Amino acid sequence: MLTTDGTSYIGSSTIDTDASGAACIFAYGDAVVYTADTKITTQQDTSGGIHAAGGGTLYAWDMDVETSGESAAAVRSDRGGGTMVVNGGTYTSNGVGSPAVYSTADITVNNSELTANGSEAVCIEGLNSLRLFDCDLVGNMSDDDQNDSTWNVILYQSMSGDSEVGNSTFEMNGGSLTAKNGGMFYTTNTESTFVLSDVDITYAKDSEYFLRCTGNNNQRGWGTSGENGADCHFTAIGQDMEGDVIWDSISDLDFYMTEGSTLNGAVTDDETYAGSGGDGYCNMYISADSKWVVTGDSVLSNLYSEGSIVDKKGNTVTIKGSDGTVYVEGDSSYTVTVDSYSDSADLTDASSSTEWADYEVEKPDALA
């Protein structure tokens, strides 16, 4: 069902496809599509469930979508972007390289079940966004020798031309996030913004990291080796987090913990893909009611903390400068090494969460 102009209403229907490239419902160009209470099944590669590209707009309510091919996201966008607003329903992808949501558009999803059985849960490319409210999101990416790691949510720029260069945004408010393999969040070769607020997170048994903000091995052509780092702004709001935060000197990372957030993990500088290095940094800002539970020796640039920094036994962690200055003398076996330290944290630039009501669209009478 392709709409390239005007308005379409698709409700209480069943749509099946069994051909390569056969998306079920596709909004393109000047099209506006409203769809509800419809069951969608696609079998072959590059066959998304609901799809927007070229500036198209698609609104969906209570859909039942399942895809099986490669590069066949259940909620899919493509070159030229567009707008998608999804409310309720179940969205499942089964193929390799088929995330539950592939965003080269502005996509908002509320109260939906989103599952990728053979892929990462989410891909966002370039100047695009995904906002999730009270959703259950699951990914299961397989290990691949072409990749420098395995992830569950990726914000990146592939250089394919599918998206404009710019800031990728991932926001998740409430709901649950599950990774069945690999690390949780990866950003590379792009500017990116993460906002997590009170999400129930389940980690893979072999989780490599919580957040990786680095360059990449360029086997997939993602930028120029030694120059393809990330510029990341990460805000946790009342969020419990497990795992390491990894950065490198060709990336910039500002990591904010607010409103009672907790991080259990180390912060490490991994220069594997940084080439000859750069002037990048990792700055951490911790509010008075937040806590960093350090699980290993850590290295970052600037640490601004009004909160608690301890190990798992509750022992105070030593904080020292890269020049040898001891800022905090702790009794833990772990040490945090910084360029500078302050017991005051300016949280002015921390992101705030948005509300579903800011994006909600009323279902038209034609589909009521």
Disulfide bonds with the S-S distance in Angstrom:
none
